[in-house]
């Protein structure tokens, strides 16, 4: 039975070097399986929650390589071999958390291996050319051969998974395209109880997330630089210095903020701006749980959370003009959003829903497995 403390459970994550969406899923899995052992390629104890840190059983050999906590992504070609060295004998349930290499472990023949897939590796598949364009000359030289090898391994290792669970319909379709495997959809957990409503809204828009190319912060910056409207930006990353040096007086860079400050920023903003293509996107749901609508690019996971006229507004092109047109629609008052209704809408993605759905899924698959093995 799922959650049964007699069942020995292993959770495999790619790398534990921060607390983002994938790590929040690990926390929710540990709520279901509090005695589970957690494995990863690299672990930075200072950067993860006490709940995860207490259950870390070990790292692959990647964690012992020089500067692994900082340069872990440079060891990507070694990660398939590293995963296969993990000794998972005796585990009844293995849950791999896939976005970087995690699912390629070898498990007992009678074990159930469920892959919770946040995303097939972007740099290996659909965003390969984007990553190669931005790489230095040496990495650009090596990438074609290395990624070819990783694609072959990635597809082969997909056959080791008993069942795939996708975090969104968008990811489910990519699993089908790249691995030719079906998947069930269970949206990731959002801690909606952490967020609340403000007494009043203020005159600013909000952008939250890592400032990296695929999240398209540059698009939002260009749109607000053109319109002159107020934008607050939460996050750091490779684009931070470029945005800072541009010195737009109406754009405020806040860097990293604590959870209390983020809750306040969410609840008082006119709207959250979400210009990239995400596999699911927890940030929009957090904004909705704070009574704030979302203005999002109409592709990817946003199509599963941003419902036009109910929880936000979608724009059709990744251009400053298209984003500003959506902002003008909000400003015109033609779409009015009630904070209480927004919060109520967000509750369908609450972490309790994830727990219920994932627990039922595992119980069903364990029962089916037992019927075939005679256990």
C-alpha positions as CSV (number, residue, x, y, z in Angstrom):
1,X,0.0,0.0,0.0
2,X,1.3,3.5,-0.9
3,X,2.6,5.3,2.2
4,X,2.8,1.9,4.1
5,X,5.9,2.2,6.3
6,X,6.7,-1.5,5.7
7,X,7.5,-0.6,2.1
8,X,11.1,0.4,1.4
9,X,11.2,3.5,-0.8
10,X,14.0,5.3,-2.7
11,X,13.7,8.7,-4.2
12,X,16.2,9.7,-6.9
13,X,16.7,13.4,-7.7
14,X,19.1,14.9,-10.2
15,X,20.9,17.4,-8.0
16,X,20.0,19.0,-4.7
17,X,21.6,22.4,-4.8
18,X,18.6,24.7,-4.1
19,X,14.9,24.7,-3.3
20,X,12.9,25.2,-6.5
21,X,9.9,23.4,-7.9
22,X,11.5,20.0,-8.2
23,X,12.8,20.0,-4.6
24,X,9.3,21.0,-3.4
25,X,8.0,17.9,-5.0
26,X,10.7,15.9,-3.1
27,X,9.4,17.4,0.1
28,X,5.8,16.4,-0.7
29,X,7.0,12.9,-1.5
30,X,8.7,12.7,1.9
31,X,5.4,13.7,3.5
32,X,3.9,10.6,1.9
33,X,7.0,8.4,2.5
34,X,8.7,9.9,5.5
35,X,11.2,7.0,5.8
36,X,12.3,7.1,2.1
37,X,15.9,7.3,1.3
38,X,16.9,10.2,-1.0
39,X,19.8,10.0,-3.6
40,X,21.2,12.6,-6.0
41,X,24.3,13.3,-8.0
42,X,25.3,16.3,-5.9
43,X,24.0,17.5,-2.6
44,X,24.6,21.0,-1.1
45,X,23.4,20.6,2.5
46,X,23.3,24.4,3.1
47,X,21.0,24.9,0.1
48,X,18.2,22.4,0.9
49,X,15.5,22.1,3.5
50,X,16.1,20.2,6.8
51,X,13.3,17.7,5.7
52,X,15.3,16.7,2.6
53,X,18.7,16.9,4.2
54,X,17.6,14.5,7.0
55,X,16.7,11.8,4.4
56,X,19.7,12.0,2.0
57,X,21.2,8.5,1.9
58,X,23.9,9.2,-0.5
59,X,25.3,10.7,-3.8
60,X,26.5,9.2,-7.0
61,X,30.3,9.4,-7.5
62,X,29.6,12.8,-9.2
63,X,29.4,14.4,-5.8
64,X,33.0,13.4,-5.1
65,X,34.5,15.1,-8.2
66,X,36.3,18.4,-8.0
67,X,34.0,21.5,-7.5
68,X,30.9,19.3,-8.0
69,X,28.6,21.6,-6.0
70,X,29.4,24.5,-8.4
71,X,30.2,22.7,-11.7
72,X,27.9,19.7,-11.5
73,X,26.4,20.4,-14.9
74,X,29.8,20.0,-16.5
75,X,29.8,16.4,-15.4
76,X,26.6,15.6,-17.3
77,X,28.3,13.1,-19.6
78,X,29.3,11.0,-16.6
79,X,25.8,11.0,-15.0
80,X,24.4,8.0,-16.9
81,X,27.3,5.8,-15.6
82,X,27.0,7.3,-12.1
83,X,23.3,6.5,-11.9
84,X,23.9,2.9,-12.8
85,X,26.3,2.5,-9.9
86,X,23.7,3.3,-7.3
87,X,22.9,0.1,-5.3
88,X,19.1,0.0,-5.0
89,X,18.7,-3.6,-4.1
90,X,15.9,-4.2,-1.6
91,X,13.8,-1.2,-2.5
92,X,10.1,-2.0,-3.2
93,X,9.4,1.4,-4.7
94,X,11.8,3.7,-6.6
95,X,10.6,7.2,-7.5
96,X,12.9,9.1,-10.0
97,X,12.4,12.8,-10.2
98,X,13.4,13.6,-13.8
99,X,14.5,16.9,-15.3
100,X,18.2,16.2,-15.2
101,X,19.4,12.6,-15.4
102,X,17.7,10.6,-12.6
103,X,15.6,7.8,-14.1
104,X,18.4,5.7,-15.4
105,X,18.9,3.7,-12.2
106,X,18.8,-0.1,-12.1
107,X,16.2,-1.5,-9.8
108,X,15.2,-5.0,-8.6
109,X,13.1,-6.9,-11.1
110,X,10.1,-6.9,-8.7
111,X,10.4,-3.3,-7.7
112,X,8.1,-0.6,-9.0
113,X,9.9,2.3,-10.7
114,X,7.8,5.4,-11.1
115,X,9.3,8.4,-12.9
116,X,7.8,11.8,-11.9
117,X,8.9,13.7,-15.0
118,X,9.2,17.5,-14.6
119,X,10.6,17.6,-18.1
120,X,12.6,15.5,-20.5
121,X,16.1,17.1,-20.5
122,X,15.7,20.3,-22.4
123,X,19.4,20.7,-23.3
124,X,19.3,17.2,-24.8
125,X,16.0,17.5,-26.7
126,X,13.9,20.5,-27.8
127,X,16.2,23.3,-26.5
128,X,19.5,21.7,-27.7
129,X,20.2,24.3,-30.3
130,X,19.4,27.2,-27.9
131,X,21.8,25.9,-25.3
132,X,24.5,25.2,-28.0
133,X,24.2,28.7,-29.3
134,X,24.9,30.2,-25.9
135,X,27.7,27.8,-25.0
136,X,31.4,28.7,-25.1
137,X,33.5,27.5,-28.1
138,X,34.8,24.4,-26.4
139,X,31.4,23.2,-25.2
140,X,30.0,24.0,-28.6
141,X,32.6,21.7,-30.1
142,X,31.9,18.8,-27.8
143,X,28.1,19.1,-27.6
144,X,27.0,17.3,-30.9
145,X,28.8,14.0,-30.0
146,X,28.0,14.2,-26.3
147,X,24.3,15.0,-26.8
148,X,24.0,12.3,-29.4
149,X,25.2,9.8,-26.8
150,X,22.9,11.2,-24.1
151,X,19.9,11.0,-26.4
152,X,20.5,7.3,-27.0
153,X,21.0,6.6,-23.3
154,X,18.0,8.8,-22.4
155,X,15.6,6.8,-24.6
156,X,17.1,3.5,-23.6
157,X,16.8,4.3,-19.9
158,X,13.1,5.3,-20.4
159,X,12.5,1.6,-20.9
160,X,13.6,0.9,-17.3
161,X,10.7,2.9,-15.9
162,X,7.6,1.0,-14.9
163,X,5.3,4.0,-15.2
164,X,5.7,7.7,-16.1
165,X,3.9,10.5,-14.3
166,X,4.0,13.9,-16.1
167,X,3.6,17.2,-14.2
168,X,1.5,18.6,-17.0
169,X,-0.2,17.7,-20.3
170,X,2.6,19.6,-22.1
171,X,5.2,17.3,-20.5
172,X,3.1,14.3,-21.2
173,X,3.1,15.1,-24.9
174,X,6.9,15.5,-24.8
175,X,7.3,12.1,-23.1
176,X,5.3,10.6,-25.9
177,X,7.4,12.3,-28.6
178,X,10.9,11.6,-27.2
179,X,10.4,8.3,-25.4
180,X,7.3,6.8,-27.1
181,X,5.9,6.2,-23.6
182,X,2.5,7.0,-22.2
183,X,2.1,8.9,-18.9
184,X,-0.4,9.9,-16.3
185,X,-0.7,13.6,-15.4
186,X,-0.4,14.7,-11.8
187,X,0.2,18.4,-11.3
188,X,3.0,19.3,-8.9
189,X,2.2,20.4,-5.3
190,X,1.7,24.1,-4.6
191,X,1.7,25.2,-1.0
192,X,-1.3,27.5,-1.4
193,X,-1.7,27.9,2.4
194,X,1.5,30.0,2.5
195,X,-0.1,32.7,0.5
196,X,-2.8,35.2,1.4
197,X,-4.7,38.2,0.1
198,X,-3.7,41.9,0.5
199,X,-6.1,44.6,1.6
200,X,-5.3,46.6,-1.5
201,X,-3.3,46.4,-4.8
202,X,-0.4,48.6,-5.6
203,X,0.6,50.1,-9.0
204,X,3.2,47.6,-10.1
205,X,3.6,44.3,-12.1
206,X,5.7,41.4,-10.9
207,X,8.2,39.0,-12.6
208,X,9.4,36.1,-10.5
209,X,11.9,33.4,-11.5
210,X,15.5,32.6,-12.4
211,X,16.8,35.2,-14.8
212,X,17.9,32.7,-17.6
213,X,17.4,32.9,-21.3
214,X,14.5,30.4,-21.7
215,X,12.3,32.1,-19.1
216,X,12.4,35.2,-21.3
217,X,12.9,37.9,-18.7
218,X,14.4,40.0,-21.5
219,X,10.9,40.1,-23.2
220,X,9.3,41.5,-20.0
221,X,12.1,44.0,-19.6
222,X,11.7,45.3,-23.2
223,X,7.9,45.5,-22.8
224,X,8.1,47.5,-19.6
225,X,11.0,49.7,-20.8
226,X,8.7,50.7,-23.7
227,X,5.5,51.2,-21.7
228,X,7.1,52.9,-18.6
229,X,4.9,50.9,-16.3
230,X,6.3,49.8,-13.0
231,X,7.9,46.3,-12.9
232,X,9.4,44.5,-9.9
233,X,11.7,41.6,-10.6
234,X,12.4,38.8,-8.1
235,X,15.3,36.5,-8.9
236,X,18.9,36.2,-9.9
237,X,20.7,34.5,-12.8
238,X,22.9,35.0,-15.9
239,X,20.8,38.0,-17.1
240,X,20.8,39.9,-13.8
241,X,23.8,42.1,-14.6
242,X,22.6,42.9,-18.1
243,X,19.2,44.0,-16.8
244,X,20.9,46.0,-14.0
245,X,23.3,47.8,-16.3
246,X,20.4,48.8,-18.6
247,X,19.2,51.0,-15.7
248,X,15.5,51.4,-16.5
249,X,14.1,53.6,-13.7
250,X,10.7,51.9,-13.8
251,X,12.2,48.4,-13.4
252,X,13.2,47.4,-9.9
253,X,15.5,44.5,-9.4
254,X,15.0,42.9,-6.0
255,X,17.2,39.8,-6.3
256,X,16.4,37.0,-3.9
257,X,13.8,37.7,-1.3
258,X,12.5,35.7,1.6
259,X,9.2,33.9,1.6
260,X,7.4,36.6,3.6
261,X,8.5,39.3,1.3
262,X,7.5,37.2,-1.7
263,X,4.0,36.6,-0.3
264,X,3.6,40.4,0.1
265,X,4.9,41.1,-3.4
266,X,2.5,38.5,-4.9
267,X,-0.6,39.8,-3.1
268,X,-0.1,43.5,-3.8
269,X,0.9,43.3,-7.5
270,X,-1.6,44.2,-10.2
271,X,-0.6,41.0,-12.1
272,X,2.2,38.5,-12.5
273,X,4.0,38.6,-15.8
274,X,4.9,35.1,-17.1
275,X,6.6,35.4,-20.5
276,X,8.4,32.1,-20.9
277,X,7.4,28.6,-21.8
278,X,7.4,26.4,-18.7
279,X,6.7,22.7,-18.3
280,X,4.1,23.5,-15.6
281,X,4.9,26.8,-13.7
282,X,4.3,26.9,-10.0
283,X,4.9,30.7,-9.8
284,X,1.6,31.5,-11.6
285,X,-0.4,29.3,-9.2
286,X,1.3,31.0,-6.2
287,X,0.3,34.4,-7.6
288,X,-3.3,33.2,-8.0
289,X,-3.3,31.9,-4.5
290,X,-2.3,35.4,-3.5
291,X,-5.3,36.9,-5.3
292,X,-3.3,38.1,-8.3
293,X,-4.1,37.4,-12.0
294,X,-1.4,36.2,-14.4
295,X,-0.5,37.5,-17.8
296,X,1.2,34.6,-19.6
297,X,2.5,33.5,-22.9
298,X,0.0,31.1,-24.4
299,X,2.1,28.0,-24.6
300,X,3.3,25.2,-22.3
301,X,2.1,24.6,-18.8
302,X,0.5,28.1,-18.6
303,X,-2.3,26.8,-20.7
304,X,-3.2,24.4,-17.9
305,X,-3.3,27.0,-15.1
306,X,-4.1,30.4,-16.7
307,X,-7.7,30.4,-17.8
308,X,-8.6,33.6,-19.7
309,X,-11.0,35.8,-17.9
310,X,-10.9,33.6,-14.8
311,X,-7.3,33.5,-13.6
312,X,-5.5,35.7,-16.1
313,X,-4.9,36.8,-19.7
314,X,-2.9,35.0,-22.4
315,X,-0.8,36.7,-25.1
316,X,-0.1,34.9,-28.4
317,X,3.4,36.0,-29.4
318,X,6.6,36.3,-27.5
319,X,7.1,39.9,-28.3
320,X,7.0,43.1,-26.2
321,X,4.1,44.4,-28.3
322,X,2.0,41.3,-27.6
323,X,2.7,41.4,-23.9
324,X,2.0,45.1,-23.7
325,X,-1.3,44.5,-25.5
326,X,-2.3,42.0,-22.8
327,X,-1.3,44.5,-20.1
328,X,-3.4,47.2,-21.8
329,X,-6.4,44.8,-21.8
330,X,-6.0,44.4,-18.0
331,X,-5.6,48.2,-17.5
332,X,-8.7,48.9,-19.6
333,X,-10.9,47.1,-17.0
334,X,-12.4,44.8,-19.6
335,X,-11.2,41.9,-17.5
336,X,-11.8,42.2,-13.8
337,X,-10.5,39.6,-11.4
338,X,-11.8,39.0,-7.9
339,X,-8.9,38.0,-5.5
340,X,-11.1,35.6,-3.6
341,X,-12.1,33.8,-6.8
342,X,-8.5,33.7,-7.9
343,X,-7.5,32.1,-4.7
344,X,-10.3,29.6,-4.9
345,X,-9.2,28.7,-8.4
346,X,-5.7,28.1,-7.2
347,X,-6.7,25.6,-4.6
348,X,-7.2,22.9,-7.2
349,X,-3.4,22.7,-7.4
350,X,-2.8,22.6,-3.7
351,X,-0.3,20.1,-2.3
352,X,-3.1,18.1,-0.7
353,X,-4.4,17.3,-4.2
354,X,-0.9,16.1,-5.2
355,X,-0.7,13.9,-2.1
356,X,-4.1,12.3,-2.8
357,X,-3.5,11.7,-6.5
358,X,0.0,10.4,-6.2
359,X,-0.8,8.1,-3.3
360,X,-3.8,6.6,-5.2
361,X,-1.6,6.2,-8.3
362,X,1.1,4.3,-6.5
363,X,-1.4,2.1,-4.6
364,X,-3.0,1.2,-7.9
365,X,0.3,0.3,-9.6
366,X,1.5,-1.6,-6.5
367,X,-1.6,-3.7,-6.5
368,X,-1.3,-4.4,-10.2
369,X,2.4,-5.4,-9.8
370,X,1.5,-7.7,-6.9
371,X,-1.1,-9.5,-9.0
372,X,1.5,-10.3,-11.7
373,X,4.4,-11.3,-9.4
374,X,2.2,-13.2,-6.9
375,X,3.5,-11.1,-4.0
